[in-house]
Amino acid sequence: MTGLVALLQAWLAAAEALAARLPDLAKALAQGSWPAVVLATAAGLVLLMAGARLGPVLAAAGGALLGWIAGGLAAPAVQGWLPARLPPWVGAAGLGLSSALVPEVYPIALGLVMGALLGSKVPLAGRASLGAGVGGMALALLGAALRRLVLAVTAAIAGAVLVTAALLASAGRFPALAVLTQRPIILAGLAALLVVAGTAFQLGARSPSGGKARRPARASIHADEWRDLQG
């Protein structure tokens, strides 16, 4: 279990390191003038409200990022066979393309990678490889079953990053937003709130086919009532 805790702590540290680079993204947006900020805000809102509907595009982006990470993790295992820089590129290209063609690949691959990493820290019968295999298969099946949730969370995270970066970039023009740069905890809380709200909104949004599917039923009811009146 200590290995599992260490892995989770490493993931938390990596997330904190990525969050620390958010001001750099905001600075780049601010240097691109106000149209860049507006575009980032619009793209973030689209991802928050309807990102899961992008389907292949979202899955391809998530798959490419996941493939890059998985390739980097696998690089030491193929050292001597391939150049150290090649596995991340191969992973990003392969998983990104396959996710674009079949969007269901991304949630399954995400569960497989995370399950294998977690399972390797909980050996079964004294074998880390067995724990990795069981953990990977379990979370891969879970990812397949919850693929809509996975896509919604992925879109919400990307949207929250763009919106918070746009708000940081606008802090120089709007003094009311300066509190976001002075108190990072508020910015982190806002980003978390956007992720939760965006995920919930996308999961709760009624599909367009739902309303259309009910119209014929209502029409048939009205037709029956009309025939009864004529009779």
N, C-alpha and C positions, 0 to 999 in steps of 0.2 A: 504493500500500500504506500510505502514511502516513495517508491518510484512513481506511482500515479500522482501523488501530491506534488512531487518535483516537476512532473510534466505539466500539471495544471498551473503551477507557479511560473513555469517558463512561458506558457501561453499568455498568462496575465502580463508578464513583463514585455512580451512581444506586442501585445495590444496597447500597453502604455507607451511603448516606443513609437508605434504607428500614430497614436493620438498626439504625441508630442510634435509630429511633423505637420499637424493640421495648420498651425500658424504659417508654415511655409507655403502651403496651398493657398491660404487666404492672401498672403502677400503677392503671390503670382497672379491671383485674380485681380487684386487692387491695381497692380501694374498694368493689367490689360484694359483699364478704364471701365466705366460703368456698364457698357454692353456685355462684357464678360461676366460681370456680377449678375446681371439680369438673366443671362443665358444659364448660368449655373443654378440660380434660384429656380428658374422654370423647369430645368431638367430634374432638379431635386424634388420639386413638387410632383412632377409626373411620376417619378419613381416611387414616391411615398404613396400616391393615390392609386396608381394603376401599373406599377412596374411589373407585377407578376404577369400581366397580360402581354408583355413583350415577348414572352415565351423563348423562342430560339436565341434572340439577341441577348437577353439576360442570362440564359443558361450558358451561352458561348463565353460571355465575359467571366462569369463565375467559374466555369470549367477551365478557362485559360489560367486564371489566377490560382486555382487549386492545382492544376497541372504543373505550374511553375514551382509551387511550394513542394509538391510531392517529388518533382524531379530534383529539387535541391536536397531533399532528405535522402533520396536514393543515390545521389552522386557519390558518396563515399563507398557504397557497395560496388559500384562499377568503375572505381578508380583503377587506372591502368588499362582499361578497355576503351574508355571514351574520355575525351577532354573534360575537365571539371566543369566548364561552362556550358557544355552541350546538353546534359540531362534536363535542366530546367526548361530550355527552349523546346526540346523534344516533348516534354510533358505538357507544356503550355499549348503547343501546336496540336498535339494529338488529342488531348482532352477537350480543348476548345473547339476543334472541328467536329469531333464526335458529339459534343453537347449541342452544337448548332444544328446538326442533322437530326439528332434524337434528343430533345431537351430532357427527357427522363434520365439520361445518363448522368447529368450533373448531380441531382440529389443522391443517387445511388453511389456515385464516386465520392461525394463528400462524406457520406456515412461510412463508406469503406475505409477511407483514409483516417478519419477520426477514430473509428472503432479499432483499426489496427494499431494506431498509436496508443490508445488507452489500454487495449487488451495486452499489448506487449509488456506493459508495466504490471500486469496481474497474471503471472505464469500459471498455466494449468498443467497439472502433473509434472511440475518442475520445468516446463518448457515454455519459454516466452513466445516462440513461434506459434504454438498451439493457442495461446491466449490471444495473440494478434489475429489469428485466423478466425476464431470464434467471435471475437469482438468486432472484427471487420464485417463478417457476414451478418451479425445481429443488427448493427447500425445501418448497413446497406439496405437490409429489408425494411428497417424503420424509415429510412430516407425515401425509399420507393413508396411506402404507404403514406408518408406525409410530404409528398413532393410539392404540393401546392403551398404548404406552410413554409417549406424551405425556400421556395422561390419568393414568397412574400417577404420573408425575413431578409433575404439577400437584397431585394429591391429596396426595402425600408432602410437598411444599413447604408447602402450607397446613396439613397436620397438624403438621409440625415447628414451624411458627411458633406454633401454638396451644399445643403441649406445652411449648416453651421459655418462652413467655410465662407459662404457668401455674406453671412451676418458679420463675421469677423472682418472681412474685407470692407464692409460698409461702416465699420466703427469709426473710421477717420472722417467720414462725411456726416454721420449722425451721432452726436454726442451721447444720446440716450443708450446707444449700443456699446459705449465704452466699458460698461460694467462687465461685459463678456470677456474682455481682455484682462480686466483687473481681477476677476474671480473665475478661474477656470472651472471650479466646481459647478458653477451655474451653467456654463457651456456644456459640461459633461452631462448634467442633469437634463438639459434641453435636448441634447442628442439622444439620450436614452428614451426620453418621452416621445420624441419623434419616431424612433424605431418601433416602440410599442404601439403608438397610435396608428402609424402607417401600416403595420402588420395587421392590426385588428380591423382597420378600415378595409383593406384589400380582402381579407378573409370574409368579412361581413357583407361586402358589396354583392348585390344580386346580379347574377349573370344576365346578359341581354336576352338569352334564349328563354329565361324563366318567364318573362312577361309574355313573350310570343307564344309560348307553349300553352298558356292559359286562355288565350283569346279564342281559339276554336271551341273550347269547352263552353265558354260564355255564349258564343254565337249559337252553338247547338241548343243551349237552354232557351235562348230567346226564340229560336225557330220552333221548338216544341210548344212554347207558350203561344206563339202566333197560330200554330195549327189548332191548338185547343180552342182559341177564340173563334177561329173560322168554323170549327165544328159546332 
